[in-house]
Amino acid sequence: MSTQARILVLGAGSWGTALATHLAEGPAQVRLWGRNHEQLSSMAESGENARYLPGIPLSPKLGYEPNLDQGLDWADAVLLVTPSDSFADMLQRMAPALQGKPFAWACKGFEQGTGRLLHEVAQAHLGPEATLAVVTGPSFAKEVAQGLPTAMTVACTQTQGAEQWAGWLHHHRMRVYTSPDIIGAELGGAVKNVMAIATGLADGMQLGHNAQAAIITRGLAEIMRLGLALGALPETLMGLAGLGDLVLTCTANLSRNRRMGLALGKGLNVAQAQQEIGQHVEGVRNAAEVLRLARRAGVEMPISEQVAAVVAGQRTPAEALDALLSREPKSELD
């Protein structure tokens, strides 16, 4: 495929818009599709996503595509950047048009109700031979859209596919690394959202820096245990897609998941916090799926378990804290 490939980015939220405007400044032709045609029209006229990235000018090279079918016909490759709970529905709708095309996603989560990783969902719809890639790593949409330095990982089922997506993304101030470990890349990106809620909870309850460091460190231990049980590489979980994304999402207030935890720790319920944040919070819906996956793999994840209980309204933050602190002592090396 030539470097002048035509890429359709699906999802005009903050992350989809940021990746689309970045891609448009590289070697590919890029169009952005979104469900809200009025929003797309406004973006085309103003050169700005006023709702999700106000004040940040978008690339003048970026095109806007209101018709999904026409966009899929036009595209050589497709990048899906919608919430993970719509991943399967989007794939079912697009599957015939995606055959033979490189397909990637920048969603971080699991299939709702099954706990399946998104590449498993994609393989079920597109077949085991499809070229599938996940774009992940420590990255806030606002900073990518502003052109601030960022390092990302592209993990793919095929080496050539990873190199293709890296070639389209690796320019200006974005450095992109490739990986064959799609399981580790997906797990790191999804489970860190749950840990960010946990860190936010602690900070919202004003538990101090010691507690924050403990949650991040023991949260990484939980991610490592689950990842190794599912066949992920430890290097992936200690890299950009794992540790890097975990630290960023747990410590910076641009993180929606951290802000969710902060709000819950201050006494708001999930609905109130969601309204205050005003955007989709992946960790809320994925907490139960992390737990489902952990139980299936026979892995203990106590922090994830307490976060799942809090976001489900089964425990207060104070009760979750007591449950964690009352656990029996154990070796850190277990």
Secondary structure, DSSP 8 states (H G I E B T S, - for coil): --TT-EEEEE--SHHHHHHHHHHHTTTSEEEEE-S-HHHHHHHHHHSB-TTTSTT-B--TT-EE---HHHHHHH-SEEEE-S-GGGHHHHHHHHHHHHTTS-EEE---SB-TTT--BHHHHHHHHH-TTS-EEEEESS--HHHHHTT--EEEEEEESSHHHHHHHHHHH-STTEEEEEES-HHHHHHHHHHHHHHHHHHHHHHHTT--HHHHHHHHHHHHHHHHHHHHHHT--HHHHTSIIIIIHHHHHHH-TT-HHHHHHHHHHTT--HHHHHHHH-S--HHHHHHHHHHHHHHHHT---HHHHHHHHHHTTSS-HHHHHHHHHTS----TT-
